[in-house]
Amino acid sequence: VAGAVSWTRATEGLYTGNFWQGALAGPIAEGLHLGVAGKYFSVDGPRNTSAATVDAGLFWQVADFVSVGAAGYNLVSIANEAVAPMGAGAGIGVGNDRSLQVTADWRADFDRAGKTSNRFAAGAEVLLARLVPVRAGWMRDETLGGSWWSIGAGLVTRSGIALDIGYRQSLDDPNAR
């Protein structure tokens, strides 16, 4: 079982205040993992909000080179879509992180656009000489608007230390990077 606790203090922007999160994740069956996170928001802004919500996700290692995941975000409404919009997502990965991996994912945002909006993404990564990961991806976001492409590379040591660099560019606006 893995656990985490986090705290974020937002001092600028539309909403300022504190965000606390506690999470637990672990196996519930062979190759099947469940994660749950509780979140508490205490923020000031156009609509002051002090409320709690929860996220949950499942990860299934279907086979050695196929994995599937699904998650729900802000499953308990706090009646402030700008702070915690309700959503769901799913993804699939084919391959592994030690050679070649191709991934695709989808996320639905149920609140922010006044209707359900979607984000679709796909990407691929290859690990060269067990040392240099090289990746590329594409994303279409109906919630925030636009399509994006990205590239990245890194350096990974056997001891687990890694350095990554990436670049993302809008397909719609040449100045959005």
Number of C-alpha atoms within 10 A of each C-alpha: 10 9 12 10 12 10 12 11 12 14 10 8 7 13 18 15 17 16 17 15 17 15 17 15 17 15 15 12 9 9 13 16 17 19 19 18 19 16 20 18 20 16 20 15 12 10 13 15 18 15 16 18 18 19 19 19 18 19 20 18 16 12 11 10 13 16 19 19 18 18 19 18 22 21 16 14 15 18 13 17 16 12 18 21 19 24 20 19 18 18 18 18 20 17 18 16 15 14 13 17 18 19 18 18 18 18 21 21 21 18 17 18 14 10 11 14 18 20 19 18 18 18 18 18 22 20 20 13 9 14 14 17 22 19 19 18 18 19 20 19 17 16 19 12 12 14 18 19 18 16 17 15 18 15 16 16 11 8 6 6 8 13 11 12 10 12 11 15 16 17 16 11 11 8 8 10 12
